[in-house]
């Protein structure tokens, strides 16, 4: 048999004849041929069924091996506060030299890291020329350290291009007439001038006139009757009220968008034709392929191989770096000082259009088409 560990033999020998404590019966001896001990049920502890054990084991393993979303925080939904609340917080923190804000200096220094993003969100949500004002939600820190414009502007691309097309036309007229714009004097602010408070100096000022084109909205014969009622709205076509009058008159039918998110939109053909006509000044759809002369892939690759750049075009790193500079060439009979040779610099356009003619060592150049046949008017 097995021997007891050292130091335990006398304890086991001494406990062999000790009677059990009061209230406990002596367990029966094991059956013949079995030397293992049987589990003894402890009084007061409930028995756990096999199904319960299986359920607890599955729950433990699911906690152990489940994919946990770490470092996530879900902020509770908060009610919108009036804009005066944010203005009060920011105006109170205008002068940070007071001792009452000395405890928040770490917060303000940490907020400096997010200032570029705050400026980016401000520029991203800037009102368009056809909008007088734009109201946006603001996310602010309770200490007044920083605030963000809490909105991502969404647009319908054809509508947005049409809006800017009309604004471009009106700005061209304004540049010609010079009625509303004045030249700005620089510097606009002095270095010692404190920042202006928005509520005191800007809030009560009447906004300037918007840049909007007068659209022909006659319901019978108007050229712009399909878009005139909603083109210059803040989020056009996000609400059905923008075009319900067109639906009532039978001009269009159905719903254009899914809502302000613009995840899905479908504009009917008359509306798309109207938007395309308004976006004409910004749409470049030339039918003549000669329009892209010197501004195509072949000429760009030729310019890279020759280490020259088309005026107004892209610039590349040189493809070959063993080209000698003009100033480092050896003297020869063509640049001898005793000869008077009048040389005019060769234009870059010539060197790229005809690389074999105007370059002394053309390598890896591409000869592109000089002229494409014009499309037939039929």
Protein Blocks (a to p, Z undefined) as FASTA:
>chain_A
ZZddehilmmmmmmmmpccdehiacdddddehiabdcddddehiacddfklmmmmmmmmm
mmmmpccdehiacddddddddfklmmmmmmmmmpmmbmklmmmmmmmmmmmmmmmmmmmm
mmmmgccfkbfbdcddddddfklmaccddbdddddfklmmmmmmmmmmmmmmmmmnommb
ccddddfbdfklccddfklmmmmpccdddddddddfbfklgmklmmmmmmmgmbghkamk
lmmmmmmnomagcjfbfbjnomaccddfklmmmmmmmmmmmpccdfblklmgoiafklmm
mmmmnopacehiacdddfblkbccfklpccdfklcfkbccddddddfklmmmmmmlmpcb
dghiacddfbdcdddfZZ
